[in-house]
Amino acid sequence: MASVPSLASSLHQRIADALSAALPEAGAADPLLRRSDRADFQANGMLALAKKLGGNPRELAGKVVETMRISASGAEPAGDLIKDVEVSGPGFLNITITDEAITKTLAARAADERLGAPLAERPGTTVIDWAQPNVAKEMHVGHLRNSVIGNSVVRLLEFTGEKVISRHHIGDWGTQFGMLIQYLIEHPHELDHKAGGEVSGEEAMSNLNRLYKASRALFDADEEFKARARRRVVDLQAGDEETLALWQRFVDESKIYFYSVFDKLDVEIRDEDIVGESGYNDMLAETCRMLEESGVAVRSEGALCVFFEDVKGPDGNPVPLIVQKSDGGFGYAATDLSAIRDRVFNLKADTLLYVVDVRQSLHFKMVFETARRAGWLTDDVKAVQLGFGTVLGKDGKPFKTREGETVRLMDLLDEAVDRAAAIVREKAQDLTEEEIAERASQVGIGAVKYADLSTSAARDYKFDLDQMVSLNGDTSVYLQYAFARIQSILRKAGEAAPVAHPELALAPAERALGLHLDQFAATVAEAAGEYAPHKLAGYLYQLASLYTAFYDQCPVLKAEDAAQVENRLFLCDLTARTLRQGMDLMGIRTPERL
C-alpha cells in the first residue's frame, strides 16, 4: 500500500526546483499551480515573485522554462512528465503533461487498494458528536442532516487514518421524564409489547407517542398529577432505584425506534457510542465547582454564570452562559462542559467536532470559550462546530407538512424509496421484485444523502424529491447509473481485461478523464481536512460527467485494436473503483446492476 504522488504534486516540485535553480535568491517560492483550460496546468507564481524581486515576470518565466528544458534534456528523466511548456500573457506558464505520464500514474493508483490515497502521517484522535435524537420523541426532518453529515465525516476521517470516536449526545434527561414516569407508574401496561416476535420501531414509537400525549394532557389538566410528576423529577435526580428503572424503559423503548430509523437511513450507530445527557450527571456538580473556584464562573442573582465581553443582548447588557440556575438545576452548558472534560481527559481527544445546527453557534462559542478559560481546551486541543443549515421545502420555507407539522423522518425516507422504486422498475430489465426493492432502498436513501452532502453544510437546501431522484443532473442516481453502466461494460468484455498501456496516445476525452481520476486522493484529503463532504460530492459528479463524455466519444469494446480496448477498459475500471470508494465515503451504496 503506497501513496501515489499526483501529477500536480510532481509537476509542482519540478517547477519549484526550476525556480530555485533559475533564481537562487527567490528561496522556496510557490509556483501557484492550478488546472487550466488552455493547457493541462497553469503556473502563476512568476507574477508575485517578479513583483517581490522587482523583475519582469515574462523574463523570469522564460528563465524558468529554460532551466526546465535543460534539466529535461540532461541526465534527469524529467522529459517523461512534461510534454510542453510555454510562457503566455504577462508571465504565466502553460504546461501540458505527456500521455505516458498520465497512464503510468493511473496504473500506480490502480495497483493500490486505496487508489494511491495516503494515510495521515500523524493521525490524531477526533471525538465527533453527531446524530442526537431525543428519547420518547419522534425523529423529524431536522435530525436528517446531523446523521448524514456526521456519518460521512466519520468515514472520511477514518479513511485518512484518524482515530475517530463517535458520541451520540441523545436527549435522555430532563423534567419531562417526571411526567412520563409518573404516568407509567399509574398506568403500568402502557409500554407493554404485543405477544411474540420482535418489536418494530413503528410499534415502539406509537407506544411512546401515545403515552407522551396522554401524560401531557393529564399534566396540563390535573394539578395533583402535576405535583406528583414534579416530585418524581426530584426522585429521578436523586437516583431513586424504581424511578431510574422506569426511566431506563423509556430509553430502551426509544432505542428500538432510533435503530429502526438509522437502519432505514443506512447509518451505523453503535450502542457504546450513545452517551446521552444523563451520561454526564455525575460530573455536573464538580464542573460547576471547578468553574467557580477558578473564577471562570461567578454568581449572579443566585445563578452561576460566565460572562463575555462580546456577547450582549438587544438591551446592550451582557448575556451570560448559565451553568447552574438559581434553583440549583443544571443547564445544557453544564452538560456540554462536562462532556468536554470527559472527551479531552478520558477519551484523549485532540479534536472535538460537533455536528450541530448552525443556530446553536452562539451557545457553542460560549461553551468553547469557557472551556478554554478553564484550561480544558488548550492549544493542543481544537473544538470545532460543524454547523449545518436548515432543510427547506420547495417553497424555500422550513420544511413542514400541509398541516404545518414538522415532517417525520421515517415518512420522508419511505417516500424517497417509493419514488426510487418507480425509477428502478422502469429501467430494470432483468431484476426480480426482491432486487427491485433492494435497489430502490439504495437509490432512494442515496438520493436523500447526496442532496444533503452535495450542499455545503452551513447552507440551507431545498428538499425536492423530484430533483433528488432525477437521472439527469447533480444527483446520486446519475452517479449510481454511471457506476452500473461501467459494470455492465466490464461484464460484456469477455476475454479482454483492463490493462494500462502507457505507450498509447490518449484521445482528449481520455486525457480529461485521466487527469480528473488523478485528483481523487487530493480531493479526499481536502474534504477530510475541512470536514467538507460537498467537495467530494462535487468531484464525483464531475467524474461521472467526464466519464459520460468519454463513453460518448471513445468506443470501449469496439476500439481500434486489442491494446486500446484494454486501456479503455482500464480507464472504465479505475473510474468505477473511484466512484465506489468516493460514494462509500459519503455512505451511499453503488449497486452493480440498475
N, C-alpha and C positions, 0 to 999 in steps of 0.2 A: 504494500500500500504506500504509494509515494505521491506527494503533491506535485502537480504538473504546472510549471511556470506558464502563464498565459502569454500569447503572442504580444499583448500590450506590455506586459512587465519585461519581457526580453527586449522589446524594442526600446522601452523607456531606459533600460540600463545601457543599451547600445548608444543612444543619443546622449545620455548623461556623460558617458565615458568620452565621447567625441567632443562634447562641450568642454570638459576639463582639459583634454589634450590640446584643443584649439586655443583655449583661453585659460591658462593655469590660474590667472588672477580672479576668475569667476568663482572659484571654490566649488562647493557641491550645489550646482544650480538645477532647478526643476525644469525639465523641458516642456511641461504642461501639455501632455499628450492626450488626445481625445479622438474618438471615431469621427470620420468625416464623409460627406457625400462626394467630395472632389477626388478623394483617393481612399485608401483603407483607413489611414490615420493622418491627423494633422498635429504638428507640434508648434505651439505659440510662444514658447518660453523665451525666444530671442528678443521679443519686443521689450519685455520687462528688464531683461538682462542688459540690453543696449542702453536703456534709459539709465540704469544703475551705473554702468561703466562709461556713459557719455559717448557711445559709439553709434554707428549706423546699423540698424537691425538687419538690413538686407546683406550688407558686407559680412556681418557677424554670421548670419545664416549660411552664406557662401563658404565661409571658413569651416563651419561645422560639416557641411556636405563634403568638402574636400577631404577633411580628416576621415570621415566615414568611408569615402571611396578608397583612400589609401589603406585603411585597416581591412577593407573588404578584399582588396587585391593582394594584400600581404599574406603573412603566414596564418593569420587567424581565419577560421572558416566563417567569416561574417557574411559572405555572399549568399549563404543558403537561406537567410531570413528576409533580406531586403531585395526587392526586385528593382525598385526605382525610387529615387528621392529627388525632389526639385524644390527650388525656392519660389514662392509665389507671394503676390501682394506686397505688403510692407516688410515682410521678413518671416512669413510662415514657412514651415517645411511640410510638403505633401509627400507622404510615404506610402508606397504600395508594397505589400508583402508577397513573397513567392507562393505559388500554389503548393509547392512541395512542403514549405514550412507549415502551411495551414493543415494539410493532410497528416503530416507527421505529428503535429501537436495533438490533433484529434485522436490519432491512433494511440498516443500515450494516455489520453483521457479514457479512451475505451478500454484500455488494458487494466484500469484501476476500478475497483468496485465502487469507489466514492467519486468516480468521474474526475479524479485529479484534484478534488477539493481538500485543502489541508486541514488538519486538526489544529486547534489553537495551541500556540507554543506554551503559554502559561494560563491554562484554564483556571477559572475561579469557581466559586460556589454562589449560585443565584437562587434566592428564595422568591418564588413568584406567587402572588396572591391573585387568584382568578376563579371564576365560576363560583359565585357566592349566593346560592338561593336561600330563602328563609323557611324555617321549619313551620309546618302547618299552613303554608300558603302556596298557592299555585304559581308556577313559573310562567312569566309572561314575556312578551317580546323584548323587554328591557334586559332580560337575562341572556339574550342570544349573543350579544357582542362580546361580553366578558368571557363567555365559554369558548367561542370560536377563535377570537384573537388570542386568548390565553393559550389554548391548545396549540395553535400554530407557533407561537413564540417559544413554547416549551420544546417543540420538535426542532425548530431552527437552532436553538441554543444547544440542545443535546447533540445535534449533528456536528456542531463545531467543536465538541469535546468538553463543553462546560458541564459541571456537576449541577443538576437542577433539582430543587426540592419544591414540590407544589404544596401550596396551602390554600384550602377552600374555607374561607372565613364565613361559615354559614351563620345566619341569624337564628341562634338557638337559645336565646336568653332574653329576659325582659318581663315587664309587668303583665303582658297579655297571657303569660303562662299560668298566672294565678287563676285567672278566669277559666281557662281551658281545663286545668287540672281539677279545680273545684267542681266543674260541671261533670267531669268524668267520674269523680267520686260519687256524685249524686245520681248519675246515670251510667252505671258500670259497664253496660254492654255496648256502648256507642262505637267502640273501636273493634268489636269482635269481627272476625272474618267468617265468610261463608265456609261451610264444611268442605273439607277435601281440596286438594290441588294447591297450586301456588297462588299467591295474591298478586293481582295485576296492579301496576302503578295507577291505573284508572280507578280501581276499587279503593285503593289506599287513599287516593286524593279525594274521592267523593265522600268517604267516611270523615276525613279531616274537615272538608268543606262544610258538611252538614253540621258537624259538632261545633265548628267555629261560629257559624251563623246562629245556631240555637243558643250557644253560650253568650254571644254578643247581645242577642235580643233580651235574654234574661238579665244580663248585667245592666242593660240600659233601663229595664222596666222594674226591677226588683231591688230595692235598697238593701234588704237583708242579704240577698245573694251577693251584691256588690261588696258588702262589708266582709262576708266570708271569703270572697275571692281575694280581697286585699290582704287579709290575714294569711292566706295561702302563699302570697308572694313572699311574705316575711319568712314563712316556713321553708320555702324553696331556697331563699338566700341564706338561711341558717343551716342548710344541708340536711333537713329532716328526711329520714330514710324513705318513708312511704311516699312523700311528695316527690323526691328525686326519682323513685322507681316509676311513678306515673309520668313524670317529665320525660324519662328515657323512652317510654312507649310512644310519645309524640315524635321524638327524634327518629326512632326506628321506623315508624309508620311513614314518616316523611321521606326517609332514605329509600324506601321501596319505590316511592313515586319519583324522587330525583333520579334514581338509577334508570328508571324506565325512560325518562326524557333524554338523559345523556346517552343512553343506548341507541335511541332513535336518531340522535344527533351524531352518532358515531364518534363520541368523545369519551376517552377512557378516564374515569375518576377512580382513584384508589381509596379504600376506606381509611387507611392510615394517614392519608393526606387531608382528610376532613377534620379540621380543628376549628370548631366554631367559637363564638364569643365566650361560651362557657369554659373553654379550654384555658382561659387566662384568669379565671376568677380568683385563684389562689395568689395571683401576683398583684392584684389591683391595689390593695392597701399599701403594700411595700413600694409600688411605683409612686404612689402619692407621697409617702413618707420621704422617699429619696428626692423627689422634686421639691418638696417643701424645705427639707433640711439644707439642700444645696442652694436655696434661694431662687431656683429657676421658676417656681410657682409661689404665689403669695395668696393669702386670704383676702377676699374682697366681698363684703356683705355676706360673710359666712361661707362662701364658695371658694374652692381652691382654683386659682386662675393663673394663666400665663398670658402676659401682655406683649404686644408687638408695636414697634414704632409705626410700621407702615400699614397696619390693618385698622381702619377706622370705619364706623358706621355712618349712615346718612347724616347723623347729627354732629359728626366730627369727633365724637368721643371714641376712644379705643374699644375695639371689640375683642374680648379675651377668648382664649381657648379654655373652656371649663372642664377641668379634670375631675373634680368632685363637686356635686351640687351641695347647696347649703343644708339639705336634709340628710346628707351623708351618702346619698346614692352616687354611683359612678356613671359618668357619661361615656360615650363612644371613645372619647380621647384617651381615657384611662386604659381601655381595652387595646386600642391601637398602639399606645406607647408600651404597654406590657408585651404585646406581640413583637414589637421591635426589639425589646430586650431579649426575648426568647430566641428570635431569629439571628441576632448578632452573637449572643454569648453561648447559646446552646447548639444552634444549628451551624454556627461559624460562617455565616454568610458574609461575602464581601460586596454583594449587590442585593438590594431589596427592590423588587419590582411589583408594582400594584396596578393591575388591570381594572381600573375603576372609572365610572362615568366622569367625564370632564367637569361636570357640575359640582363635583366634590373637591375640586382643585384647591380651594382656599383652606378647607379642613386639613388636607394632607400637607399643604405648605406649612401650616401652623404646627402640625404634629411633627414633621421632619425637623423644623427649626427648634422645637422644644427638645427633641431627642439629641440634636447637635449641642445645644446649651448644656444638656445633662451629661454630655460626654459619651453617649451611647452610639451616636453616629460620629465617626472620626474621619480623617482624610482617607483612611483605608477602606471605608465602607460608604458606598453611594446608595442613596434611596431615590427611586425614580417612579413617578406616577405616569403610567401609560394611559392617559385619559382618552376615552372614546366618546364620539358624538352620538346623537340620537337617531333612532330608526324612525323614518318619516313614512307616511302614507303617500300614495300617488299625488295627493293634493299638496304635498310639501308641508303638511302639519304633522305633529306627533301621531304616530300610528294608533288608531283606535278602531273598535268595531262600529257598526252603524248605530248601535245604541249608545256609543260614547264610552264603552268599557275598554279597559286595556285588553289587548289581544292575547289569548292563551298561546303559549309557545307550542304546545302539542298540536293545536288546531292548525297553526301556521305550517308546521313540518308535515302534517298529514296532507295538507292541500298541495304543498310543493311536490310531494311524492306522487299524488294523484295526477298532477299536471305532467310530471315527467313520464308517468306510465303511458299516457296518451301518445307522447312523442316516441317513446321506445317501441310501443306496439306498432305504430305507423311505419317505423323504419325497419322493424325486426323481420328478417327473412326466415330464419330457422331457429327461433328461440321458443322454448316451452313456456307455459304460463308461469311456472316457478322461476325460470330465468328472467322473464319479463319483470316479475315482482322484485327480484333481487337487483336487477339493473335500475329499475325505477327508483329504488331507495338510494342507490349510489349516485344516480344522476340528479334526483331532486334535492337530496341533502347537500350534495356537492355544489349545486346551483346556489343554495342559500348561503353556504360558507364562502363561496367565491365572491358573491356580490358584496359580502361584508368585508372580506380580506382585500379585495381589489380597490377599495376606497381607503385612503389614508385614515388611520384610526380616529384621529381628532375631528375629522369631518363628519357631518350628518350624511345619511344616504337614504334614498327612497327605496322602499320595499315594493318592488314591482315584479310579481311572479311572471307575467308575460315576457318581460325583458330578460329575467333571470334564466328561464329555460329555453331561450331562443337559440337556434342552431347557428345564428349569424351574430357577429359582434363579439364584444369582450365578455364572454361567459365561460363558465367551466364546461358547459355542454360542447362548445366549439373545441375546447382543448381535449375533452374526452373522445370526441369523434376523430380528431386528428390522430390521437394515440391508437384508437381501434382500427383506423384506416391503415396505419403502418403495420399493425399486427397482421392484418389481412394480406398485405403485400408480402410480408415475411413468410406467411403460411403458403402462399402461392409460388414462392421462389423455387421450390423443389430442391434440386441438387445445388443450385447456386447459393453461396454463403456470403455473409457480409465480410469483406476483406478490404482493408485500406490499400490503395495503390498511389503512393506519393509521386510516382513518375508521371501520372496523368495530369493533363491540363484540366482546369475546372471551368465550367460554364459560370456566367455571372450569378445565377440563382444558387448554384452550389457554393460559390465563394461567400455570398451573403449569409447563407445558412451556416456555413462552417465558421465564419468569424463570430457569429452570434453564439453558436454552441460553445465556443472557446471562452465565453464570458460567464458561463454558469457559476464556476467556483467563486469568482469575484462578486457576483450578484448575491450569492448566498451569504458570503462574509459580510457584505454591506447590509443586507436585510437583517441578519442576526445582530450585528453591531449596533444598528439603530432601532432594533425592535420594530421593524417595518416590513411586515409580510407583503404589503401592497407593492413593494419594489420587486419582490419575487413574482407576484402575480403579473405585473407589467412585463417582466422579462419573458414569462411563459406564453403570454398572449402574443408577443412579438415573435417568439419562436414558432408557434403554431401558424402564424400568418406567413412567415418566411418559408415554412415547410410547404404550405399550400401553394405558394408561388413556385417553389422548386418542383412540386408534384405536377403542376400545370405545364412547366417549361421543359422538364427533363424526364424523358421516359425512363423508368427504372428497369422493369423486366424486359423491355424491348429496346434497351440501349444498344449502341453500335457493335460492341464486342463483349466478350466474357469479362474482361478486366473492368470495363466501365459498369457492367451490371453489378459486379461485386463491390465496386467503390460506391455506387449509388445505394446499394443495399446497406453498406456500411454507414452511410450518412443517415439513412432511414432508421437503422437500428440505434445509433447513438442519439438521434432526436427522440426516439421513443423512450429510451432509458432516461434521458434528461427530463422529459415531460413527466415520466412516472416518479422519478426522485423528487422533482420540484413540487408536484401535486401532493405527494406524500407529506412533504414538509408543511403543507397547508392543511393536512388532514382530509384530503379529498381522494377518493378511490378512482382507479383507472381500469374499467372493465376491458377485458381482452377483445370481446365482441360486442358490437352495439348494432 
